[in-house]
Amino acid sequence: MSNVVGGDLFISMGVSWEIYLEMLLRVVVASACGACIGIERSKRFKEAGIRTHVIICAAAALMMIVSKYGFIDLNVISNGNGLKGADPARIAAQVVSGISFLGAGVIFKNGGSIKGLTTAAGVWATAGIGLTIGAGLYFLGIFTTIFLYVLQFVMHRFAIGGDALSTIQVSFEIKNTSELRKDLDEFLKSHNVRVADSKARYTVDGYAVYEMTLRTRDEELEAALDEFLRSKGEVKSISTSTTA
């Protein structure tokens, strides 16, 4: 019986490194395809942007490779008698399904924005890497780990489209006037701010209470908004918080 298992079996069987390079190419090409989809979504300011799509696509390619090549050693160990009714790929499929519930646990809705999508995709990708290493495809698993790590770092540093936007939660109470809403809309438009969610209520003493979720690239928006509101009349309170 052979003592060589998993991906190392490729080498012992005389399979060239071209097979490994083909696997790596599939992960890279899948990532590029995911990026193309993510760019389109990001330009439309959807919550799942480039990074989320890239990670999901790369992880899906990884799991597909594991399903095709990760269990070749079992057939050799059994002297060509096949898997004798066993279906090791079923275990991988259950991991993929189960990790989806874990990933869903890190996604939450905050006002009009959704947080945790990229983290959930990363959890799913991590499961794929674990399956790959567990199947003995060490080189592929290590490469994908490094690849996704560098990818995340670069895309955080050089964000594109919706990924470059910060989310600002704003709450303020201000003296209500007939021109307030119009002036506020014009201010947000002039600063290229996307309003993800907006709620307003009016008090009996003539004040308006706004709760808004804003998406913007402008790092100075909070200060500019504070100055704008105070120029419009009496302001009782202003509260803002920002998340990347």
Stockholm file with secondary structure:
# STOCKHOLM 1.0

chainA/1-244         MSNVVGGDLFISMGVSWEIYLEMLLRVVVASACGACIGIERSKRFKEAGIRTHVIICAAAALMMIVSKYGFIDLNVISNGNGLKGADPARIAAQVVSGISFLGAGVIFKNGGSIKGLTTAAGVWATAGIGLTIGAGLYFLGIFTTIFLYVLQFVMHRFAIGGDALSTIQVSFEIKNTSELRKDLDEFLKSHNVRVADSKARYTVDGYAVYEMTLRTRDEELEAALDEFLRSKGEVKSISTSTTA
#=GR chainA/1-244 SS CCSCCTTHHHHHTTCCHHHHHHHHHHHHHHHHHHHHHHHHHHHTTCSSCHHHHHHHHHHHHHHHHHHHHTTHHHHHHTTTSTTTTCCTHHHHHHHHHHHHHHHHTTCEEETTEEECHHHHHHHHHHHHHHHHHHTTCHHHHHHHHHHHHHHHHHHHHTCCGGGGCEEEEEEEEEECCTTHHHHHHHHHHHTTCEEEEEEEEECTTSEEEEEEEEEESCTTHHHHHHHHHHTSSCEEEEEEEEEC
#=GC SS_cons         CCSCCTTHHHHHTTCCHHHHHHHHHHHHHHHHHHHHHHHHHHHTTCSSCHHHHHHHHHHHHHHHHHHHHTTHHHHHHTTTSTTTTCCTHHHHHHHHHHHHHHHHTTCEEETTEEECHHHHHHHHHHHHHHHHHHTTCHHHHHHHHHHHHHHHHHHHHTCCGGGGCEEEEEEEEEECCTTHHHHHHHHHHHTTCEEEEEEEEECTTSEEEEEEEEEESCTTHHHHHHHHHHTSSCEEEEEEEEEC
//
